[in-house]
Amino acid sequence: MAESALSGTTHPILENDYASEWMGIEVLALTDGHATIRMTLRQEMLNGFGMAHGGMIFAFADTAFALACNPVNPGPGDAGSITVAAGVDINFLKPAFRGQVVTAVADRRSSAGRSGLYDIQIFAADADAQLPGELIAEFRGRSRTIPKK
């Protein structure tokens, strides 16, 4: 599954997340309400124009959103619930290309009751460039905590 740079651990929600595994997502940082992840864009992630498919960038940002919304170390009070997307918006600002490293930085902006608001910025840089690189997309997610089934 997606590996974490944090002492070789992974976030519990990544244990069975085969989409994030396929994308090659690496977890760089996790704290309450925050996540930073990265991946390298591969050929099969490109659209017909030779740039990153919007769905790949969306899915990548959505993983950062999920990691920021759910606790890394769930406590007894978290056992019966999960936090999921209630709605999202994404704005694509610039294209990204094969071989570039994309980084997503997710931060909680607000939390009240069972609802939250998160901003995720997505950057792209050449593999040998300074990270995180240029801002290529902005993702805003609205979360809702619901009972786990």
C-alpha positions as CSV (number, residue, x, y, z in Angstrom):
1,M,0.0,0.0,0.0
2,A,1.0,3.6,-0.1
3,E,4.1,4.0,2.1
4,S,4.6,6.9,4.5
5,A,7.8,8.7,5.1
6,L,6.7,8.7,8.8
7,S,8.6,5.8,10.4
8,G,7.5,3.4,7.7
9,T,3.9,3.6,8.8
10,T,0.8,4.1,6.7
11,H,-2.5,5.8,7.3
12,P,-5.2,3.2,8.3
13,I,-7.4,4.2,5.3
14,L,-4.6,3.2,2.9
15,E,-4.5,-0.4,4.0
16,N,-7.1,-1.4,1.4
17,D,-6.8,1.6,-1.0
18,Y,-5.8,-0.1,-4.2
19,A,-6.4,3.1,-6.3
20,S,-3.8,5.0,-4.2
21,E,-1.4,2.0,-4.4
22,W,-1.8,1.9,-8.2
23,M,-1.1,5.6,-8.4
24,G,2.1,5.2,-6.4
25,I,1.2,7.7,-3.7
26,E,3.8,8.3,-1.1
27,V,2.8,9.9,2.2
28,L,5.2,12.7,3.3
29,A,3.4,14.2,6.3
30,L,0.4,13.5,8.4
31,T,-1.0,15.5,11.4
32,D,-4.5,16.2,12.6
33,G,-6.2,18.0,9.7
34,H,-3.2,18.0,7.5
35,A,-1.6,15.6,4.9
36,T,1.1,16.0,2.3
37,I,1.5,13.4,-0.4
38,R,3.3,12.9,-3.7
39,M,3.4,10.8,-6.8
40,T,5.2,10.6,-10.1
41,L,3.0,11.0,-13.3
42,R,3.3,7.9,-15.5
43,Q,2.3,7.4,-19.1
44,E,-1.0,5.7,-18.2
45,M,-2.0,8.8,-16.2
46,L,-2.0,11.0,-19.3
47,N,-4.9,12.1,-21.5
48,G,-5.0,12.4,-25.3
49,F,-3.1,15.7,-25.2
50,G,-0.1,14.2,-23.4
51,M,-0.8,15.9,-20.1
52,A,-2.0,14.6,-16.8
53,H,-5.6,13.5,-17.0
54,G,-7.9,15.7,-14.9
55,G,-9.3,12.6,-13.2
56,M,-5.8,11.6,-12.0
57,I,-5.2,15.0,-10.5
58,F,-8.7,14.9,-8.9
59,A,-8.1,11.4,-7.5
60,F,-4.7,12.4,-6.2
61,A,-6.1,15.4,-4.4
62,D,-9.0,13.3,-3.1
63,T,-6.6,11.0,-1.4
64,A,-4.9,13.9,0.4
65,F,-8.4,15.1,1.4
66,A,-9.3,11.8,2.9
67,L,-6.0,11.5,4.8
68,A,-6.5,15.0,6.3
69,C,-10.1,14.2,7.3
70,N,-9.5,11.0,9.1
71,P,-7.3,10.5,12.2
72,V,-4.0,8.7,11.8
73,N,-4.4,7.0,15.2
74,P,-8.1,6.6,15.7
75,G,-9.2,6.8,19.3
76,P,-12.1,4.9,21.0
77,G,-14.5,7.7,20.0
78,D,-13.5,7.4,16.3
79,A,-14.1,3.6,16.0
80,G,-17.7,3.8,14.9
81,S,-17.3,6.6,12.3
82,I,-15.5,7.7,9.1
83,T,-15.2,11.0,7.4
84,V,-16.1,11.2,3.7
85,A,-16.5,13.8,1.0
86,A,-19.9,15.7,1.1
87,G,-18.8,17.7,-2.0
88,V,-15.8,19.0,-3.8
89,D,-14.7,21.6,-6.3
90,I,-11.5,21.6,-8.3
91,N,-9.9,24.3,-10.4
92,F,-7.2,23.2,-12.9
93,L,-4.7,26.0,-13.3
94,K,-1.8,24.6,-15.4
95,P,-1.1,21.2,-17.0
96,A,1.3,18.6,-15.6
97,F,3.3,16.1,-17.7
98,R,4.8,12.6,-17.7
99,G,7.7,12.2,-15.3
100,Q,6.8,15.2,-13.2
101,V,6.4,14.8,-9.5
102,V,3.1,16.1,-8.1
103,T,2.6,17.1,-4.5
104,A,-0.7,17.6,-2.7
105,V,-0.9,19.6,0.5
106,A,-4.2,19.3,2.3
107,D,-5.2,21.5,5.3
108,R,-8.3,21.7,7.4
109,R,-9.8,25.2,7.3
110,S,-12.8,24.7,9.5
111,S,-14.5,22.0,11.5
112,A,-17.9,22.2,13.2
113,G,-19.8,19.2,14.5
114,R,-19.8,16.5,11.8
115,S,-18.8,18.9,9.0
116,G,-15.4,20.2,7.8
117,L,-13.9,22.3,5.1
118,Y,-10.5,21.5,3.5
119,D,-8.2,23.1,1.0
120,I,-5.8,21.0,-1.1
121,Q,-3.2,22.6,-3.3
122,I,-1.6,20.5,-6.0
123,F,1.9,21.3,-7.3
124,A,4.0,19.9,-10.1
125,A,7.8,19.9,-10.6
126,D,10.3,18.1,-12.8
127,A,11.8,15.1,-11.1
128,D,15.2,17.0,-10.7
129,A,13.6,20.3,-9.7
130,Q,13.0,21.9,-6.3
131,L,9.8,20.6,-4.7
132,P,6.9,21.3,-4.5
133,G,7.0,23.2,-7.8
134,E,4.3,25.2,-9.6
135,L,0.7,25.3,-8.4
136,I,-1.4,23.4,-11.0
137,A,-4.7,22.9,-9.2
138,E,-6.8,23.9,-6.2
139,F,-9.2,21.5,-4.6
140,R,-11.8,22.4,-1.9
141,G,-13.5,19.6,-0.1
142,R,-16.5,19.6,2.2
143,S,-16.4,16.7,4.6
144,R,-19.1,14.9,6.7
145,T,-18.5,12.4,9.5
146,I,-20.9,9.4,9.2
147,P,-21.4,6.1,10.9
148,K,-19.0,3.3,9.7
149,K,-20.8,0.3,8.2
